[in-house]
Amino acid sequence: MNQRNIIKIAIVGPESTGKSAMSAYLAQHYQTVWVPEFARGYCEALTADCTWQDEINMFYGQLELEKELMPQANQLLICDTTFITIKIWSDEMFGQAPPEVLALLPKHPYDLYLLLNIDLPWQDDPLRNFPTKREHFMQVWHQELQALKANYVVISGIGQPRYDAAVKAIDGFLKQQ
């Protein structure tokens, strides 16, 4: 399939909302590939606190990984987060985002964003930092997606109903295409 015809679905949201599990489920359901979160592997390899340069490296890594996996997609490319996360984290940690992230955000859209709600219980993970700020980050995600005029749906529920809601949102989007 021509890469321009690939529909990009972004799975986004605050920490511990099941983005990776959702991405894997949707890729299997739609028999396509999913782009893992580049930052997770990158941060696992860090031996010191994340720096401004690390944020820039993760930005480029996420873009490259998406580009690399795009040819394997079967109509849909499921993306486990996007580099909007780099903007959100940089704003939180450094008070601003790298200029290259800000410049490319509006030029690198996704066809549909599924914003995963914070209704799942928090699960500790060494790479998760803000268990008490989930509501704050949910609001930030809404603001960022609205600023981009993104087409997005909030996905709620626990277990299979959460997955079913995501499939329903994607199927509804596909019917409009």
Phi and psi in degrees as GROMACS dihedral restraints (atoms count N, CA, C in turn):
[ dihedral_restraints ]
;  ai    aj    ak    al  type     phi  dphi    fc
    3     4     5     6     1   -59.4    20    10
    4     5     6     7     1   133.9    20    10
    6     7     8     9     1   -60.3    20    10
    7     8     9    10     1   -28.0    20    10
    9    10    11    12     1   -69.3    20    10
   10    11    12    13     1   -20.4    20    10
   12    13    14    15     1   -91.2    20    10
   13    14    15    16     1    -3.3    20    10
   15    16    17    18     1   -72.8    20    10
   16    17    18    19     1   131.3    20    10
   18    19    20    21     1   -93.2    20    10
   19    20    21    22     1   124.2    20    10
   21    22    23    24     1   -98.5    20    10
   22    23    24    25     1   122.1    20    10
   24    25    26    27     1  -111.3    20    10
   25    26    27    28     1   121.2    20    10
   27    28    29    30     1  -101.0    20    10
   28    29    30    31     1   128.4    20    10
   30    31    32    33     1  -102.2    20    10
   31    32    33    34     1   110.4    20    10
   33    34    35    36     1  -130.8    20    10
   34    35    36    37     1   168.3    20    10
   36    37    38    39     1   148.8    20    10
   37    38    39    40     1   175.7    20    10
   39    40    41    42     1   -63.2    20    10
   40    41    42    43     1   174.7    20    10
   42    43    44    45     1   -59.9    20    10
   43    44    45    46     1   148.6    20    10
   45    46    47    48     1    59.7    20    10
   46    47    48    49     1    44.5    20    10
   48    49    50    51     1  -115.1    20    10
   49    50    51    52     1     7.1    20    10
   51    52    53    54     1    84.9    20    10
   52    53    54    55     1    28.0    20    10
   54    55    56    57     1   -62.8    20    10
   55    56    57    58     1   -45.1    20    10
   57    58    59    60     1   -67.3    20    10
   58    59    60    61     1   -43.5    20    10
   60    61    62    63     1   -62.7    20    10
   61    62    63    64     1   -41.1    20    10
   63    64    65    66     1   -64.6    20    10
   64    65    66    67     1   -43.3    20    10
   66    67    68    69     1   -60.9    20    10
   67    68    69    70     1   -45.9    20    10
   69    70    71    72     1   -62.6    20    10
   70    71    72    73     1   -43.2    20    10
   72    73    74    75     1   -61.5    20    10
   73    74    75    76     1   -48.5    20    10
   75    76    77    78     1   -66.1    20    10
   76    77    78    79     1   -38.3    20    10
   78    79    80    81     1   -61.8    20    10
   79    80    81    82     1   -41.6    20    10
   81    82    83    84     1   -67.1    20    10
   82    83    84    85     1   -45.0    20    10
   84    85    86    87     1   -58.8    20    10
   85    86    87    88     1   -43.4    20    10
   87    88    89    90     1   -95.8    20    10
   88    89    90    91     1     7.2    20    10
   90    91    92    93     1    50.9    20    10
   91    92    93    94     1    56.3    20    10
   93    94    95    96     1  -140.5    20    10
   94    95    96    97     1  -171.1    20    10
   96    97    98    99     1  -103.3    20    10
   97    98    99   100     1   161.2    20    10
   99   100   101   102     1  -128.7    20    10
  100   101   102   103     1   148.1    20    10
  102   103   104   105     1   -93.5    20    10
  103   104   105   106     1   113.9    20    10
  105   106   107   108     1   -68.3    20    10
  106   107   108   109     1   165.6    20    10
  108   109   110   111     1   -74.2    20    10
  109   110   111   112     1   109.9    20    10
  111   112   113   114     1   -58.7    20    10
  112   113   114   115     1   -39.9    20    10
  114   115   116   117     1   -60.4    20    10
  115   116   117   118     1   -31.6    20    10
  117   118   119   120     1   -61.2    20    10
  118   119   120   121     1   -53.4    20    10
  120   121   122   123     1   -63.9    20    10
  121   122   123   124     1   -38.0    20    10
  123   124   125   126     1   -62.6    20    10
  124   125   126   127     1   -48.1    20    10
  126   127   128   129     1   -69.1    20    10
  127   128   129   130     1   -31.7    20    10
  129   130   131   132     1   -62.4    20    10
  130   131   132   133     1   -28.9    20    10
  132   133   134   135     1   -88.0    20    10
  133   134   135   136     1    -9.5    20    10
  135   136   137   138     1   -68.6    20    10
  136   137   138   139     1   144.1    20    10
  138   139   140   141     1  -111.2    20    10
  139   140   141   142     1     2.1    20    10
  141   142   143   144     1  -144.5    20    10
  142   143   144   145     1   175.9    20    10
  144   145   146   147     1   -59.8    20    10
  145   146   147   148     1   149.8    20    10
  147   148   149   150     1   -63.8    20    10
  148   149   150   151     1   134.7    20    10
  150   151   152   153     1  -109.0    20    10
  151   152   153   154     1   172.3    20    10
  153   154   155   156     1   -56.6    20    10
  154   155   156   157     1   -43.9    20    10
  156   157   158   159     1   -64.2    20    10
  157   158   159   160     1   -36.8    20    10
  159   160   161   162     1   -59.8    20    10
  160   161   162   163     1   -41.3    20    10
  162   163   164   165     1   -60.7    20    10
  163   164   165   166     1   -43.4    20    10
  165   166   167   168     1   -63.9    20    10
  166   167   168   169     1   -42.6    20    10
  168   169   170   171     1   -61.8    20    10
  169   170   171   172     1   -41.2    20    10
  171   172   173   174     1   -66.9    20    10
  172   173   174   175     1   -36.2    20    10
  174   175   176   177     1   -58.3    20    10
  175   176   177   178     1   -53.7    20    10
  177   178   179   180     1   -66.4    20    10
  178   179   180   181     1   -35.8    20    10
  180   181   182   183     1   -62.9    20    10
  181   182   183   184     1   -42.0    20    10
  183   184   185   186     1   -64.1    20    10
  184   185   186   187     1   -43.9    20    10
  186   187   188   189     1   -61.7    20    10
  187   188   189   190     1   -43.5    20    10
  189   190   191   192     1   -66.1    20    10
  190   191   192   193     1   -41.7    20    10
  192   193   194   195     1   -63.0    20    10
  193   194   195   196     1   -41.5    20    10
  195   196   197   198     1   -62.7    20    10
  196   197   198   199     1   -45.6    20    10
  198   199   200   201     1   -61.4    20    10
  199   200   201   202     1   -40.2    20    10
  201   202   203   204     1   -65.4    20    10
  202   203   204   205     1   -38.1    20    10
  204   205   206   207     1   -88.9    20    10
  205   206   207   208     1   -17.0    20    10
  207   208   209   210     1   -51.0    20    10
  208   209   210   211     1   -44.9    20    10
  210   211   212   213     1   -63.3    20    10
  211   212   213   214     1   -19.5    20    10
  213   214   215   216     1   -86.7    20    10
  214   215   216   217     1    -7.4    20    10
  216   217   218   219     1   -71.4    20    10
  217   218   219   220     1   145.6    20    10
  219   220   221   222     1  -111.6    20    10
  220   221   222   223     1    87.8    20    10
  222   223   224   225     1    71.8    20    10
  223   224   225   226     1   -46.1    20    10
  225   226   227   228     1  -114.7    20    10
  226   227   228   229     1   143.0    20    10
  228   229   230   231     1  -117.1    20    10
  229   230   231   232     1   115.3    20    10
  231   232   233   234     1   -90.9    20    10
  232   233   234   235     1   124.3    20    10
  234   235   236   237     1  -113.7    20    10
  235   236   237   238     1   116.1    20    10
  237   238   239   240     1   -77.2    20    10
  238   239   240   241     1    93.5    20    10
  240   241   242   243     1    72.9    20    10
  241   242   243   244     1   176.5    20    10
  243   244   245   246     1  -141.7    20    10
  244   245   246   247     1   178.0    20    10
  246   247   248   249     1   -76.5    20    10
  247   248   249   250     1     1.7    20    10
  249   250   251   252     1   -58.9    20    10
  250   251   252   253     1   -31.8    20    10
  252   253   254   255     1   -58.0    20    10
  253   254   255   256     1   -38.2    20    10
  255   256   257   258     1   -61.4    20    10
  256   257   258   259     1   -42.2    20    10
  258   259   260   261     1   -62.1    20    10
  259   260   261   262     1   -48.0    20    10
  261   262   263   264     1   -62.0    20    10
  262   263   264   265     1   -46.4    20    10
  264   265   266   267     1   -66.8    20    10
  265   266   267   268     1   -41.2    20    10
  267   268   269   270     1   -64.0    20    10
  268   269   270   271     1   -42.3    20    10
  270   271   272   273     1   -58.6    20    10
  271   272   273   274     1   -42.3    20    10
  273   274   275   276     1   -71.0    20    10
  274   275   276   277     1   -45.1    20    10
  276   277   278   279     1   -85.7    20    10
  277   278   279   280     1   -35.4    20    10
  279   280   281   282     1  -118.4    20    10
  280   281   282   283     1    -4.4    20    10
  282   283   284   285     1    83.9    20    10
  283   284   285   286     1    -2.8    20    10
  285   286   287   288     1  -165.3    20    10
  286   287   288   289     1   165.6    20    10
  288   289   290   291     1  -107.1    20    10
  289   290   291   292     1   153.8    20    10
  291   292   293   294     1   -57.9    20    10
  292   293   294   295     1   139.7    20    10
  294   295   296   297     1   -55.8    20    10
  295   296   297   298     1   -36.8    20    10
  297   298   299   300     1   -65.6    20    10
  298   299   300   301     1   -32.1    20    10
  300   301   302   303     1   -67.7    20    10
  301   302   303   304     1   -48.6    20    10
  303   304   305   306     1   -61.6    20    10
  304   305   306   307     1   -38.2    20    10
  306   307   308   309     1   -67.9    20    10
  307   308   309   310     1   -37.1    20    10
  309   310   311   312     1   -90.6    20    10
  310   311   312   313     1   -17.6    20    10
  312   313   314   315     1   -49.8    20    10
  313   314   315   316     1   -53.4    20    10
  315   316   317   318     1   -72.6    20    10
  316   317   318   319     1   -14.1    20    10
  318   319   320   321     1   -96.8    20    10
  319   320   321   322     1     0.0    20    10
  321   322   323   324     1  -130.2    20    10
  322   323   324   325     1    64.3    20    10
  324   325   326   327     1   -79.0    20    10
  325   326   327   328     1   162.3    20    10
  327   328   329   330     1  -114.5    20    10
  328   329   330   331     1   152.5    20    10
  330   331   332   333     1   -72.5    20    10
  331   332   333   334     1   -35.1    20    10
  333   334   335   336     1  -149.3    20    10
  334   335   336   337     1   135.8    20    10
  336   337   338   339     1  -111.0    20    10
  337   338   339   340     1   132.2    20    10
  339   340   341   342     1  -105.1    20    10
  340   341   342   343     1   110.9    20    10
  342   343   344   345     1   -91.7    20    10
  343   344   345   346     1   108.4    20    10
  345   346   347   348     1   -78.9    20    10
  346   347   348   349     1   127.1    20    10
  348   349   350   351     1   -70.9    20    10
  349   350   351   352     1   162.8    20    10
  351   352   353   354     1   -90.7    20    10
  352   353   354   355     1    24.9    20    10
  354   355   356   357     1   -83.7    20    10
  355   356   357   358     1    -0.9    20    10
  357   358   359   360     1   -83.9    20    10
  358   359   360   361     1   148.2    20    10
  360   361   362   363     1   -64.6    20    10
  361   362   363   364     1   145.1    20    10
  363   364   365   366     1   -63.0    20    10
  364   365   366   367     1   136.1    20    10
  366   367   368   369     1  -120.2    20    10
  367   368   369   370     1   123.2    20    10
  369   370   371   372     1   -63.0    20    10
  370   371   372   373     1   145.6    20    10
  372   373   374   375     1  -158.9    20    10
  373   374   375   376     1   137.1    20    10
  375   376   377   378     1   -57.6    20    10
  376   377   378   379     1   -21.9    20    10
  378   379   380   381     1   -94.2    20    10
  379   380   381   382     1     0.6    20    10
  381   382   383   384     1   -99.1    20    10
  382   383   384   385     1   136.3    20    10
  384   385   386   387     1  -116.9    20    10
  385   386   387   388     1   -21.3    20    10
  387   388   389   390     1  -129.8    20    10
  388   389   390   391     1    65.2    20    10
  390   391   392   393     1   -63.7    20    10
  391   392   393   394     1   -23.9    20    10
  393   394   395   396     1   -96.5    20    10
  394   395   396   397     1     2.3    20    10
  396   397   398   399     1  -117.5    20    10
  397   398   399   400     1    23.9    20    10
  399   400   401   402     1   -63.5    20    10
  400   401   402   403     1   -41.6    20    10
  402   403   404   405     1   -62.8    20    10
  403   404   405   406     1   -42.6    20    10
  405   406   407   408     1   -57.9    20    10
  406   407   408   409     1   -49.6    20    10
  408   409   410   411     1   -69.9    20    10
  409   410   411   412     1   -29.4    20    10
  411   412   413   414     1   -63.6    20    10
  412   413   414   415     1   -42.5    20    10
  414   415   416   417     1   -63.7    20    10
  415   416   417   418     1   -41.1    20    10
  417   418   419   420     1   -61.6    20    10
  418   419   420   421     1   -42.8    20    10
  420   421   422   423     1   -60.6    20    10
  421   422   423   424     1   -44.5    20    10
  423   424   425   426     1   -57.2    20    10
  424   425   426   427     1   -46.9    20    10
  426   427   428   429     1   -62.1    20    10
  427   428   429   430     1   -44.4    20    10
  429   430   431   432     1   -64.4    20    10
  430   431   432   433     1   -44.4    20    10
  432   433   434   435     1   -67.0    20    10
  433   434   435   436     1   -39.1    20    10
  435   436   437   438     1   -65.7    20    10
  436   437   438   439     1   -38.9    20    10
  438   439   440   441     1   -61.8    20    10
  439   440   441   442     1   -32.5    20    10
  441   442   443   444     1   -84.9    20    10
  442   443   444   445     1    -3.5    20    10
  444   445   446   447     1    55.6    20    10
  445   446   447   448     1    40.2    20    10
  447   448   449   450     1   -75.8    20    10
  448   449   450   451     1   147.3    20    10
  450   451   452   453     1   -84.8    20    10
  451   452   453   454     1   108.9    20    10
  453   454   455   456     1  -140.0    20    10
  454   455   456   457     1   155.2    20    10
  456   457   458   459     1  -130.1    20    10
  457   458   459   460     1   134.2    20    10
  459   460   461   462     1   -82.5    20    10
  460   461   462   463     1   130.3    20    10
  462   463   464   465     1  -109.7    20    10
  463   464   465   466     1   122.5    20    10
  465   466   467   468     1  -123.0    20    10
  466   467   468   469     1   172.5    20    10
  468   469   470   471     1   111.0    20    10
  469   470   471   472     1   166.0    20    10
  471   472   473   474     1  -123.2    20    10
  472   473   474   475     1   138.7    20    10
  474   475   476   477     1    72.5    20    10
  475   476   477   478     1  -144.5    20    10
  477   478   479   480     1   -58.3    20    10
  478   479   480   481     1   -37.0    20    10
  480   481   482   483     1   -58.7    20    10
  481   482   483   484     1   -32.0    20    10
  483   484   485   486     1   -67.2    20    10
  484   485   486   487     1   -46.4    20    10
  486   487   488   489     1   -63.1    20    10
  487   488   489   490     1   -42.0    20    10
  489   490   491   492     1   -62.1    20    10
  490   491   492   493     1   -38.6    20    10
  492   493   494   495     1   -64.2    20    10
  493   494   495   496     1   -38.4    20    10
  495   496   497   498     1   -66.5    20    10
  496   497   498   499     1   -44.7    20    10
  498   499   500   501     1   -62.0    20    10
  499   500   501   502     1   -42.6    20    10
  501   502   503   504     1   -60.8    20    10
  502   503   504   505     1   -42.3    20    10
  504   505   506   507     1   -64.2    20    10
  505   506   507   508     1   -44.2    20    10
  507   508   509   510     1   -67.9    20    10
  508   509   510   511     1   -45.1    20    10
  510   511   512   513     1   -60.3    20    10
  511   512   513   514     1   -41.0    20    10
  513   514   515   516     1   -63.0    20    10
  514   515   516   517     1   -41.3    20    10
  516   517   518   519     1   -63.0    20    10
  517   518   519   520     1   -45.3    20    10
  519   520   521   522     1   -63.4    20    10
  520   521   522   523     1   -34.7    20    10
  522   523   524   525     1   -65.0    20    10
  523   524   525   526     1   -26.9    20    10
  525   526   527   528     1   -81.1    20    10
  526   527   528   529     1   -12.3    20    10
